[in-house]
Amino acid sequence: MTSSHELSIGIDGGGSGSRFVFYYNDQPYSAVGPILQARIKPADETAGLIAQIIGHICEKKNYPMPSRITAGIAGAAQAEIRQALTQSLKGIFRAAKITVMSDIAATFVTNFPDSKIEGRAVLICGTGSVLVYGHDGILKVAGGFGPALNEYGSGRQLGKDFMSCLMSCMDKGTRDPEVKAILEKDGLYLNTRLDALKLLYSSDFNPSTLAPTCLQLASTGHSSCRKIAEHHIESLLSLFAAAFSVKRSLKQVALHGGLFNSSWFMERVIQELTAAYTDIQIKRSYQDTAGFLAKKEISNIPVVCL
């Protein structure tokens, strides 16, 4: 734990955006930032973006320069990428202790901070989806293929499937008034197939924004949305089957990500997991990765093998 008179910063840099938590005088302050994709952007560019945000918030809040920065960044699983980003940040924040890990490792240690990884897993269902699990002393992943392939259990794919369902209903002239009302409440006026296509291909549209609506409708028994959601849940279970061929080797699972804000989706995943793996414990996830990284110094970072 950092002294209350020192500034520590935790960064959760996922594939769809980033979140910074500044912890000073026992008080957290949260800020959002851009996508930090370490595999795509040069280390100096990523470090520069991080420095801009930190500098702006420190000036705004009259904070001192940080004594510690702990960052979980998408694409930073490879050692050479982590080292390059660490060195670039050290060149800017010379007095700070810098720790860089992948966003996958950050999510795992947030949920399981005692450094034990064997038989544990984190199922991440946010904008993207992936199963992260401990095996032979390292972290491995199942799924997580990104938008290029079907990525079931992700908000992005769920939103796309929901949009396909909407367009199919428009073609058949069978639009559901309940669905129309919910979408219009969220500011989406999709009266024709052309409206839907314009939204789907607009540069600022994120399909995952439709996922909560799809899950809300699924929870009330809407047949098409329930079918979509159940297919995603079935596909998520297949990730566990691939990762844990010996069922008794899976001991504990944390559920992490925005889709689990739907209590119906969470309970359905729990039902299926406990039916398939009768001895496991389900952990309702610690969602605030950036806040955890800001408060707690991470000493043992698990190795991620992609």
Disulfide bonds with the S-S distance in Angstrom:
none
